[in-house]
């Protein structure tokens, strides 16, 4: 799982699925799954900011975010801890999801 987050970085965007509900293969070789989500205002702003910073499509950004979330949850669930350090900072901060 650890390598999955970077596997699709800055690759060309693909559609979430073909018209009519049929799927076509995704980058990992399997079918794509179409999903409708309702974002809070805060999440919508965060998505727009991530798209602006990376230049990735919304689809690619959401895919990477879900993969990263799963990786972090896997680490925490197995007893690990995730720390972050802001640019220019010296202090490590423990990452927590509440």
Secondary structure in CASP SS format (residue, H / E / C, confidence):
PFRMAT SS
TARGET T0000
AUTHOR 0000-0000-0000
METHOD secondary structure of the structure
MODEL  1
X C 1.00
X C 1.00
X C 1.00
X C 1.00
X H 1.00
X H 1.00
X H 1.00
X H 1.00
X C 1.00
X C 1.00
X C 1.00
X C 1.00
X C 1.00
X C 1.00
X C 1.00
X C 1.00
X C 1.00
X C 1.00
X H 1.00
X H 1.00
X H 1.00
X C 1.00
X C 1.00
X C 1.00
X E 1.00
X C 1.00
X C 1.00
X C 1.00
X C 1.00
X C 1.00
X E 1.00
X C 1.00
X C 1.00
X C 1.00
X C 1.00
X C 1.00
X C 1.00
X C 1.00
X C 1.00
X C 1.00
X H 1.00
X H 1.00
X H 1.00
X H 1.00
X H 1.00
X H 1.00
X H 1.00
X H 1.00
X H 1.00
X H 1.00
X H 1.00
X H 1.00
X H 1.00
X H 1.00
X C 1.00
X C 1.00
X C 1.00
X H 1.00
X H 1.00
X H 1.00
X H 1.00
X H 1.00
X H 1.00
X H 1.00
X H 1.00
X H 1.00
X H 1.00
X H 1.00
X H 1.00
X H 1.00
X H 1.00
X H 1.00
X H 1.00
X H 1.00
X H 1.00
X H 1.00
X H 1.00
X C 1.00
X C 1.00
X C 1.00
X C 1.00
X C 1.00
X E 1.00
X E 1.00
X C 1.00
X C 1.00
X C 1.00
X C 1.00
X C 1.00
X C 1.00
X C 1.00
X C 1.00
X E 1.00
X E 1.00
X C 1.00
X C 1.00
X C 1.00
X C 1.00
END
